[in-house]
């Protein structure tokens, strides 16, 4: 079977890409003894090489030719013979998903200088990463004022002017140091005797059913004068809850009754007129199910209750907290899944038992951690509970101090300026697991996209289409997988037909199920197009197997540090072999998938068996379906028309249709061969049958195969930088003049722009700094 290697958030290792034809050398010659930043391209021995991450002076491009796998060297062979001055074709080699890693041929040894800078009180605008500027433009960057001497392209950064040998090497010049200094920056420590504000908020009920009233209460202290209060609803945008008194320490909130579950987040800002502090609280409103009288499985009240008790909810300077789920109630064979959903990352002692411990080391500022528990029994009933632990800050600052609000604002300013990135972020948005675990077939309070799927695909349809499936692939598991991703079979506000798109999405997805996890038994009574989901675990592997599909040895691979492998009972590393409908493989795929499902990379790294035994076995396939692999679009964006091929795509015969979805999945392994690969032919046959089953019309001009397609390249319509890496820029405002910022790049790192908060993690991971969680 084929194994899909997904990039971070669908993250796989960087794959060997293709180089466009050209008669001139595509990059500078490699300089022995020089270091190169991630994404750099060099010519060595006539071949073109790309650095996957930082390459030190002792790590040579030729090392890539003798490495056992791509993690043994920062260098990968981009294209053999590309630097001999002769024209090259684009017959680049592939991998299991043939993800093309297209760099922008930046041979600058410091890996690029883009960053965001910080705006000030100058009349000039703040510099926007990637934007071009005309001659004479003035921008604020890092507190300094820069001006363009001539036209500056999007990859010309103001900080280039600080390192050039003469003024002609950069369109930018430094006009005024500190020329953009701001007088209104957030200064919680002004050198006076102000008392910081401290605030905690609580709710009389963390969960209500069918709407109702809860009391929100604040415990605030500090400040230098009378404190003022301001309550607001942060999410969702609608429906609105009724806040009785928004300006008092305690208020009553009335939640409306709805036909679906909602997690309300309320914010309280406390101010003394000079400084302010914010706290948040979450209240879950469960829907009332009105589907009828005789539906034992459809009630909104779960037959199981997840109950977490903590040995303490308040930790002083440091300490260990015991989280106990033994008071959870339900049926037989209770099981538990733990994860951390907010706060500085800590590792729990267990992710599947009925109890777990967390040790909280000293932190600089007061913080709050949230831990989530999913409890299930032998039926398909499950429930989710949460507990919050607050900790007092006491540690001295280690390096430069940055406020979490500053880091989050910088992340938003960078990602918010890219409309395609914002659109992709909306497509990969996920629901809280409390909503997902409440989904049951026929439940009227199911999310809208689940109700749409149920109207098209009944449980009888599921049984017919996948009559040979592994028993873990249940209809309820599929509905919960759908619930996790609102964009899959979701609504459209621009006139696109949501039901038609949903039907085609199901037909395409199920056709690929047939190829990826089908029995492929030609002599059986059930035709091959209905033999999908036969395989649950990769053949030859068991949960007791150690040492497979893992980049696990720290020091040999940055992936081992970013997504650390867990240890089996025999002392060996756990195996991350193919599990589920997309045969998710490797620790560097399990970690990002875990982050998307649980907001915690460790949950599935420590318990990879959950990808086979729970609704994650089908969620992994929808995860792959909605996430892009730049320069490839997501399969969903191909189907719903969001992806519109440009001239670069069309030059490679990449057009919307089923064929290009095969190209996205398996690239040159099945495509670009001139004749149709047998695996692609199977997919086409399965698609024609599933499309007929779902009444999906296949246009006469839809390209079903991919034999004549090239591969996706940089410059295509789906080209997008979705990873964060260190910004090597310069700043006059930091102790060591580092930028203390990260930039978007087109090569894989441990930090994805599709994961909220990864920008802050990138800065923390690359600089000697301390995060102030109260700022």
Secondary structure, 3 states (H helix, E strand, C coil): CCCCCCCCCCCCCCCCCCCCCCCCCCCCECCCCCCECCCCEEEECCEEEEECCCECCCCCHHHHHCCCCCCCCCEEEEECCCCCCCCCCCCCCCCCCCCCCCCCCCCCCCCCCCCCCCCCCCCCEECCCCCCECCCCEEEECCEEEEECCCECCCCCHHHHHCCCCHHHCCEEEEECCCCCCCCCCCCCCCCCCCCCEEEEEECCCEEECCEEEEEEEEEECCCCCCEEEEEEEECCCCCCEECCCCCCEEEEEECCCCCCEEEEEEEEEECCCCEEEEEEEEEEECCCCCCCCCCCCCCCCCCECCCEECCCEECCCEEEEEECCCCECCCCCEEEEEEEECCCCCECCCCCCEEEEEECCCCCCEEEEEEEEEECCCCCEEEEEEEEEECCCCCCCCEEEEHHHHHHHHHHHHCCCHHHHHHHHHCCCCCHHHHHCCCCCCCCCCHHHHHHHHHCCHHHHHHHCCCCCCCCCHHHHHHHHHHCCCCCCCCCCCCCHHHHHHHHHHHHHHHHHHHHCCCCCCCCCCHHHCCCCCCECCCCCCCCECCCCCCCCCCCHHHHHCCCCECCCCCEECCCCECCCCECCHHHHHHHHHHHHCCCHHHHHCCCHHHHCCHHHHHHHHHHHCCECCECCHHHHHCCCCCCCHHHHHCCCCCCHHHHHHHHHHHHHCCCCCCCHHHHHHHHHHHHHHHHCCCCCCCCCCCCCCCCCCCCCCCCCCCCCEEEECCCECCCCCCCECCCEEEECCCCCEECCCCCHHHHHHHHHCCEEEECCC
